[in-house]
Amino acid sequence: MSKADDSISLEKLKITELDGFGGRHSFSAATHKDKTVLFGGQDVMKDKVLNEVFMYHHAKNELEKVEYLQEGAVVPKPRNSHGFI
């Protein structure tokens, strides 16, 4: 997005489902520098609400699953349609 002329450029992503990342909606995302963090969402095809974390690397056009679920750790409940700051 360019503030100079209010233009927006789009790039079609060719994402292959890996590490369990599939079609989902109502997830939250935050972008910083060249990375976007994706959290949660809902997979309506599987009727499942999610609490996974993925990191999209813009420069490499790659999506990486972030393994944060550990036994004994505080784990956020699966959620959708939530805020993310």
Protein Blocks (a to p, Z undefined) as FASTA:
>chain_A
ZZklopacddddddddeehiacdehiacddehjbccdeejjdfklopacfbdcdddfklo
pacdddfbdghiacddddehiacZZ
